[in-house]
Amino acid sequence: MLPLPIRPSISLTEILAYSFLAFVIALIYTKPFVKLLHHYKLSKKLRIQAVDGASASVFLQYHESKAGTPTMGGILIWGSIVATVFLSRIFSAQGLVDHSILQRGQVYLPLAVLIGFGILGAIDDYMNVIGAGKNRGLDALPKLLLLMLMSGAVACWFYFRLNYHSIHVPFGSSLGLSNGELSLGWLYIPFFMFVLIGTANAVNVTDGLDGLAGGLLIIAFSAFGIVAYITGLYVLAAFCGVVAGAVAAFLWHNVPPAIFFMSDTGSLALGGTLAVIAFMINQVLILPLIGFVFVIEMLSVIIQLTSKRYFKRKVFKSAPFHHHLEALNWGESKVTMRLWIVGVFFAFLGVLVGIYG
């Protein structure tokens, strides 16, 4: 385990209390927030093109009725997270609790990524609302460049300031690796950027059915919270609990039929934060297990695009994968809940590997 600063222990009771506080804050402000979205007509414009530029006929067949649903719900999620973190500092200063979540060693970095990626997602969502951009949103190249700039800054902070240059390989000691660590040297920076951008986009791609991404994010953050707690990173575990609590409140109103969507301002922010937490715990190689459905969703898009470009044929009826399952007439709720079940199973497996590997 790399020497990440460990702050005073936060009890499990405090972690659950902070998680519940985030849930309550998000739940209380949901109705006025949605009213605000309606008032300013911040509603999502459905995409008319698939990921390969062709007509999104399958998507429109099942989702045309959702046109006009308020978007930018991610602001409520990370706003509630930020509010809870800063309230914890106030409670600590007043002597109401022993420890605050706002600790430089474990929370500043994921909180910065949450806000930074959230702002980028909000810009993309707003451009979608006003119909700007070639594809109703921030164009792909400037969006990628901004993601690279932000992820590169965080990667350099890990490499130069925190001296992270290796990754833990589960069961690596049995493979002959010293302390189970694989040193990457300067390649740690591009590897970090790839994982951060890939995870953010994978969550973004998965956010296509009511409740799907929200439920999977609760599972993933809860899983990493467990690993963080067991490895002694109690403040980071509390932060994971706060994120899960805020997303749970969003999910309360996002299950079918959703009254609002998290959209890019939520999916990019939460996906990026999930990746940063995996690096902070030094368990990035269990991220594909804990976020297994996110990986499958992203791979389905890559496979579909590659097959259509080079072989002129589809592998899936529609991509991402959840739309393929919809096209098989599973029904939106059934697709969502079955992918939740898959997510729980692989997250549990990831936690076991993280603890015993």
C-alpha positions as CSV (number, residue, x, y, z in Angstrom):
1,M,0.0,0.0,0.0
2,L,1.4,3.4,-0.9
3,P,1.8,6.0,1.9
4,L,-1.4,7.9,1.5
5,P,-1.8,10.2,4.5
6,I,-4.2,8.5,7.0
7,R,-6.1,10.9,9.3
8,P,-7.8,10.1,12.6
9,S,-10.3,7.3,12.6
10,I,-13.9,8.0,11.8
11,S,-16.2,5.5,13.3
12,L,-18.6,3.5,11.3
13,T,-21.5,5.3,13.0
14,E,-20.1,8.7,11.8
15,I,-19.7,7.3,8.3
16,L,-23.3,6.1,8.2
17,A,-24.5,9.4,9.7
18,Y,-22.7,11.5,7.1
19,S,-24.0,9.2,4.3
20,F,-27.6,9.7,5.6
21,L,-27.0,13.5,5.9
22,A,-26.1,13.6,2.2
23,F,-29.1,11.5,1.3
24,V,-31.4,13.9,3.3
25,I,-29.9,17.1,1.9
26,A,-30.3,15.8,-1.7
27,L,-33.9,14.5,-1.0
28,I,-35.0,17.8,0.6
29,Y,-33.7,19.9,-2.3
30,T,-34.9,17.6,-5.1
31,K,-38.4,19.2,-5.6
32,P,-37.2,22.8,-5.6
33,F,-34.3,21.9,-7.8
34,V,-36.6,20.2,-10.4
35,K,-38.9,23.2,-10.3
36,L,-35.9,25.4,-11.1
37,L,-35.0,23.1,-14.0
38,H,-38.6,23.4,-15.3
39,H,-38.7,27.2,-14.8
40,Y,-35.6,27.7,-16.9
41,K,-36.6,25.0,-19.4
42,L,-33.4,23.0,-18.8
43,S,-34.7,19.9,-20.5
44,K,-32.8,17.3,-22.4
45,K,-32.9,17.2,-26.2
46,L,-32.9,13.6,-27.3
47,R,-30.1,12.5,-29.6
48,I,-31.1,11.8,-33.2
49,Q,-27.8,10.2,-34.2
50,A,-26.3,7.0,-32.9
51,V,-22.6,6.8,-31.8
52,D,-21.6,6.0,-35.4
53,G,-23.4,9.0,-36.9
54,A,-26.4,6.9,-38.2
55,S,-30.0,7.4,-37.2
56,A,-30.7,6.5,-33.6
57,S,-33.9,4.7,-34.6
58,V,-33.8,2.0,-31.8
59,F,-33.1,4.7,-29.2
60,L,-35.9,6.9,-30.4
61,Q,-38.3,4.0,-30.5
62,Y,-38.0,3.4,-26.8
63,H,-37.2,6.9,-25.5
64,E,-39.1,9.4,-27.6
65,S,-41.6,9.9,-24.8
66,K,-38.7,11.2,-22.5
67,A,-38.1,14.3,-24.6
68,G,-38.5,17.3,-22.3
69,T,-37.4,15.6,-19.1
70,P,-35.3,18.0,-17.0
71,T,-31.6,17.4,-17.2
72,M,-28.5,18.5,-15.2
73,G,-29.5,16.5,-12.2
74,G,-25.9,15.8,-11.4
75,I,-25.7,19.3,-10.0
76,L,-28.0,18.2,-7.2
77,I,-25.8,15.2,-6.5
78,W,-22.4,16.8,-6.3
79,G,-23.9,19.9,-4.7
80,S,-25.2,17.7,-1.9
81,I,-21.9,16.0,-1.6
82,V,-20.0,19.3,-1.3
83,A,-22.6,20.6,1.2
84,T,-22.2,17.6,3.4
85,V,-18.4,17.7,3.3
86,F,-18.4,21.4,4.4
87,L,-21.1,20.9,7.0
88,S,-18.8,18.2,8.5
89,R,-16.1,20.8,8.9
90,I,-18.6,23.1,10.6
91,F,-19.8,20.3,12.9
92,S,-16.2,19.5,13.8
93,A,-15.4,23.1,14.6
94,Q,-18.4,23.4,16.8
95,G,-17.4,20.2,18.6
96,L,-20.5,18.3,17.5
97,V,-18.4,15.5,15.9
98,D,-14.9,14.3,16.5
99,H,-13.7,14.4,12.9
100,S,-14.4,16.3,9.7
101,I,-14.5,14.7,6.2
102,L,-12.8,17.7,4.7
103,Q,-9.2,16.4,5.0
104,R,-6.4,17.3,2.6
105,G,-4.8,13.9,2.6
106,Q,-7.8,11.9,1.4
107,V,-10.7,14.1,0.2
108,Y,-9.3,17.2,-1.6
109,L,-8.4,15.3,-4.8
110,P,-11.6,13.4,-5.4
111,L,-13.6,16.5,-4.4
112,A,-11.7,18.6,-6.9
113,V,-12.2,16.0,-9.7
114,L,-15.9,15.8,-8.8
115,I,-16.4,19.6,-9.1
116,G,-14.1,20.0,-12.1
117,F,-15.6,17.2,-14.2
118,G,-19.0,18.3,-13.0
119,I,-18.6,21.8,-14.4
120,L,-17.4,20.4,-17.7
121,G,-20.4,18.1,-17.8
122,A,-22.7,21.1,-17.0
123,I,-21.3,23.0,-19.9
124,D,-22.0,20.1,-22.2
125,D,-25.5,19.6,-20.8
126,Y,-26.3,23.3,-21.2
127,M,-25.1,23.3,-24.8
128,N,-27.5,20.3,-25.3
129,V,-30.4,22.3,-23.9
130,I,-29.8,25.3,-26.2
131,G,-29.1,23.1,-29.2
132,A,-25.5,24.3,-29.6
133,G,-22.7,22.2,-31.1
134,K,-22.8,19.8,-34.0
135,N,-24.3,17.0,-32.0
136,R,-26.4,19.1,-29.5
137,G,-23.6,19.4,-26.9
138,L,-19.9,20.1,-26.5
139,D,-18.2,18.8,-29.6
140,A,-16.1,15.6,-29.1
141,L,-12.6,17.1,-29.7
142,P,-12.8,20.1,-27.3
143,K,-14.5,17.8,-24.7
144,L,-11.7,15.3,-25.0
145,L,-9.0,17.9,-24.8
146,L,-10.5,19.4,-21.7
147,L,-10.8,15.9,-20.1
148,M,-7.1,15.3,-21.0
149,L,-6.0,18.6,-19.5
150,M,-7.8,18.0,-16.2
151,S,-6.9,14.3,-15.9
152,G,-3.3,15.2,-16.8
153,A,-3.1,17.7,-14.0
154,V,-4.4,15.2,-11.5
155,A,-2.1,12.5,-12.8
156,C,0.9,14.8,-12.4
157,W,-0.1,15.6,-8.9
158,F,-0.2,11.9,-8.0
159,Y,3.2,11.3,-9.7
160,F,5.2,14.3,-8.7
161,R,3.6,15.4,-5.4
162,L,2.4,12.1,-3.9
163,N,5.2,10.0,-5.5
164,Y,2.8,7.5,-7.0
165,H,4.5,5.5,-9.7
166,S,3.4,1.9,-9.3
167,I,0.1,0.0,-9.0
168,H,-0.9,-2.8,-6.8
169,V,-1.4,-6.1,-8.7
170,P,-3.8,-8.4,-6.9
171,F,-2.0,-11.6,-5.9
172,G,1.1,-10.0,-7.5
173,S,3.4,-11.4,-4.8
174,S,2.7,-14.9,-6.1
175,L,3.8,-13.7,-9.5
176,G,7.1,-12.6,-8.2
177,L,6.3,-8.9,-7.9
178,S,7.9,-7.1,-4.9
179,N,5.1,-6.4,-2.4
180,G,2.7,-7.1,-5.2
181,E,3.6,-3.7,-6.8
182,L,4.2,-3.1,-10.6
183,S,6.3,-0.1,-11.2
184,L,5.2,2.0,-14.2
185,G,7.7,4.9,-13.9
186,W,6.6,7.9,-16.0
187,L,4.1,5.7,-17.8
188,Y,2.0,6.0,-14.6
189,I,0.8,9.4,-15.9
190,P,-0.7,8.3,-19.3
191,F,-2.1,5.2,-17.6
192,F,-3.8,7.4,-15.0
193,M,-5.2,9.6,-17.7
194,F,-6.5,6.7,-19.7
195,V,-8.3,5.1,-16.7
196,L,-9.7,8.5,-15.5
197,I,-11.1,9.5,-18.9
198,G,-12.2,6.0,-19.7
199,T,-14.1,5.6,-16.5
200,A,-15.8,9.0,-16.8
201,N,-16.9,8.2,-20.3
202,A,-18.0,4.6,-19.4
203,V,-20.3,6.0,-16.7
204,N,-21.5,8.6,-19.2
205,V,-22.3,5.9,-21.8
206,T,-24.1,3.8,-19.2
207,D,-26.4,6.7,-18.2
208,G,-29.0,5.9,-20.7
209,L,-31.8,4.2,-18.8
210,D,-33.8,5.5,-15.8
211,G,-32.0,4.5,-12.7
212,L,-29.3,2.4,-14.4
213,A,-26.2,4.5,-13.8
214,G,-27.4,5.7,-10.4
215,G,-27.8,2.2,-9.0
216,L,-24.5,1.0,-10.4
217,L,-22.7,4.1,-8.9
218,I,-24.2,3.4,-5.5
219,I,-22.9,-0.2,-5.7
220,A,-19.4,0.9,-6.9
221,F,-18.9,3.7,-4.3
222,S,-20.1,1.4,-1.6
223,A,-17.7,-1.3,-2.6
224,F,-14.7,1.1,-2.7
225,G,-15.9,2.5,0.6
226,I,-15.7,-1.0,2.2
227,V,-12.2,-1.5,0.8
228,A,-11.0,1.9,1.9
229,Y,-12.4,1.3,5.4
230,I,-10.7,-2.1,5.8
231,T,-7.4,-0.6,4.6
232,G,-7.6,2.1,7.2
233,L,-8.5,5.1,4.9
234,Y,-11.5,6.0,7.1
235,V,-12.0,9.5,5.8
236,L,-12.0,8.3,2.2
237,A,-14.5,5.6,3.2
238,A,-16.7,8.3,4.7
239,F,-16.5,10.3,1.5
240,C,-17.5,7.2,-0.5
241,G,-20.5,6.8,1.8
242,V,-21.5,10.5,1.3
243,V,-21.4,10.0,-2.5
244,A,-23.5,6.9,-2.3
245,G,-26.0,8.7,0.0
246,A,-26.4,11.6,-2.4
247,V,-26.7,9.3,-5.4
248,A,-29.3,7.2,-3.6
249,A,-31.5,10.4,-3.0
250,F,-31.2,11.1,-6.8
251,L,-32.1,7.5,-7.6
252,W,-35.2,7.9,-5.4
253,H,-36.7,10.1,-8.2
254,N,-34.7,8.7,-11.1
255,V,-36.2,5.2,-11.1
256,P,-38.7,4.6,-14.0
257,P,-40.3,6.9,-14.8
258,A,-37.5,9.4,-14.0
259,I,-38.5,13.0,-13.1
260,F,-35.0,14.2,-14.1
261,F,-31.7,12.9,-15.5
262,M,-28.2,13.2,-14.0
263,S,-26.7,13.7,-17.5
264,D,-23.1,14.6,-18.2
265,T,-22.7,16.9,-15.2
266,G,-23.4,13.8,-13.0
267,S,-22.0,10.9,-15.0
268,L,-18.6,12.5,-15.9
269,A,-18.2,13.9,-12.4
270,L,-19.0,10.6,-10.6
271,G,-17.1,8.4,-13.1
272,G,-14.0,10.5,-12.7
273,T,-14.3,10.6,-9.0
274,L,-14.7,6.8,-8.9
275,A,-11.4,6.4,-10.8
276,V,-9.5,8.8,-8.6
277,I,-10.6,6.9,-5.5
278,A,-9.4,3.6,-7.0
279,F,-6.0,5.1,-7.5
280,M,-6.0,6.6,-4.0
281,I,-6.7,3.2,-2.5
282,N,-4.1,1.8,-4.9
283,Q,-6.6,-0.8,-6.1
284,V,-7.1,0.4,-9.7
285,L,-7.0,-3.1,-11.1
286,I,-10.2,-4.1,-9.2
287,L,-12.0,-1.1,-10.8
288,P,-13.0,-3.3,-13.9
289,L,-14.6,-5.7,-11.5
290,I,-16.4,-3.2,-9.2
291,G,-17.4,-1.2,-12.3
292,F,-18.0,-4.3,-14.5
293,V,-21.2,-3.1,-16.2
294,F,-19.5,0.2,-17.0
295,V,-16.8,-1.7,-18.8
296,I,-19.2,-3.8,-20.7
297,E,-21.2,-0.8,-21.8
298,M,-18.1,1.0,-23.0
299,L,-16.7,-2.1,-24.8
300,S,-20.1,-2.5,-26.6
301,V,-19.7,0.9,-28.1
302,I,-16.2,0.3,-29.2
303,I,-17.0,-3.1,-30.7
304,Q,-20.0,-1.7,-32.5
305,L,-18.1,1.3,-34.0
306,T,-15.2,-1.0,-35.0
307,S,-17.4,-3.6,-36.6
308,K,-19.5,-1.1,-38.6
309,R,-16.4,0.8,-39.8
310,Y,-14.3,-2.2,-40.9
311,F,-16.8,-4.9,-41.5
312,K,-19.9,-2.8,-42.4
313,R,-22.1,-4.8,-40.0
314,K,-23.6,-4.5,-36.5
315,V,-22.7,-6.7,-33.6
316,F,-25.5,-5.4,-31.4
317,K,-29.0,-4.2,-32.4
318,S,-28.0,-0.9,-30.8
319,A,-25.2,0.4,-28.6
320,P,-24.5,0.8,-25.7
321,F,-25.4,-2.7,-24.5
322,H,-28.4,-1.6,-22.5
323,H,-30.1,-0.4,-25.7
324,H,-29.4,-3.8,-27.3
325,L,-31.2,-5.5,-24.4
326,E,-34.1,-3.0,-24.8
327,A,-34.3,-3.9,-28.5
328,L,-34.7,-7.5,-27.4
329,N,-37.9,-6.3,-25.7
330,W,-36.7,-6.9,-22.2
331,G,-38.3,-3.7,-21.0
332,E,-36.5,-0.8,-19.4
333,S,-37.0,-1.8,-15.8
334,K,-36.0,-5.4,-16.3
335,V,-32.8,-4.3,-18.1
336,T,-31.9,-1.9,-15.3
337,M,-32.6,-4.3,-12.4
338,R,-30.8,-7.2,-14.1
339,L,-27.7,-5.1,-14.8
340,W,-27.9,-4.0,-11.1
341,I,-27.7,-7.7,-10.1
342,V,-24.7,-8.2,-12.4
343,G,-23.1,-5.1,-10.9
344,V,-23.6,-6.3,-7.3
345,F,-22.1,-9.7,-8.0
346,F,-19.0,-8.4,-9.7
347,A,-18.6,-5.6,-7.1
348,F,-18.7,-8.2,-4.3
349,L,-16.0,-10.2,-6.2
350,G,-14.0,-7.0,-6.6
351,V,-14.2,-6.3,-2.8
352,L,-12.9,-9.8,-2.1
353,V,-10.0,-9.4,-4.5
354,G,-9.2,-6.0,-3.0
355,I,-9.1,-7.3,0.5
356,Y,-7.4,-10.7,0.0
357,G,-5.4,-9.9,-3.1
